[in-house]
Amino acid sequence: MSLSLVVGVDGSESSLQAVDWAVDEAARHGLPLRLIHASRWDRYEGSLPYFDTGRPPSAEILAERIAASAAERAALRDPDVKACGEAVAEDTVTALLAASREAFAVVTGARGAGEVAGSLLGSVSLAVAARALCPVVVVRGGERNRVGAFGRVVLAIGDPAEGSAAARFAFAEARTRHAEVRAVRTWLCPAERHAGRPLHAHEAPTLLYEEQAASILGEVLDRVEDERDGIACHRDVVEGPAHRVLLDLSAHADLLVVGALRRPDHTGLQLGRVSHAVLHHCACPVAVVPDRP
């Protein structure tokens, strides 16, 4: 079965930026685009008299126009990318999660048309990123970051159990973009949390924490060594809170890739604190890549 790149569209400026980013991504990977506008118009108008006028409910017309407009925008950006707009009478999160079962990735904007102005991240984007079965890319950040002007993919190395899928995705993205990968693992020494307090005899020195971080970084990258294929990869072990380090790096990155462990026995949102932070504040598009234990 041929995979497609799925994009959630709602006519907002944020979703239009997601369409543009997705067109470029589809061209790089040779994928078709599936542009989905999900609207529960049937909930409000499905019981109204139809009178056999031959015209669908007005909300359905609006949904179809939004989907068609997104497809037209995609065609104008790159006519070689096959794009199909779909209007579905479904809850947005449900529709995108269902589409994620047969998708290369799901792409969303950072905020939807109905979100409160100034909100950090739309509820739809957060819910899809936390539950989808395929990678989810939330398109955010400045134009230079969105168009790939920096030639850099940042890979966040967190829990070793969730790192392999994210690393493979990062190298695949870097390959199609002719970019480098900057793999980052952060560390903190517990003593640093209590300024001025000397290390006790039973506490490991700072060097130990740095070495442990370097070991985890190397372990994850060694598992995907075959995926590198000549791609430049810089290994960075950085002291500091993970979310702050990653947010600083995102200012000069085209994509930030983080992993997310998907536990079959857990049905709620499955995102760590670092992923939450970067999804809300990142200066470039964020890819959340699911992995299973």
PyMOL commands that set and color helices and strands:
alter all, ss='L'
color gray80, all
select helices_A, chain A and resi 13-29+41-45+58-77+92-102+123-131+143-147+160-177+190-193+206-223+225-228+242-250+273-281
alter helices_A, ss='H'
color red, helices_A
select strands_A, chain A and resi 4-8+33-38+83-88+103-109+136-139+152-156+180-187+233-239+255-261+286-291
alter strands_A, ss='S'
color yellow, strands_A
deselect
rebuild
show_as cartoon
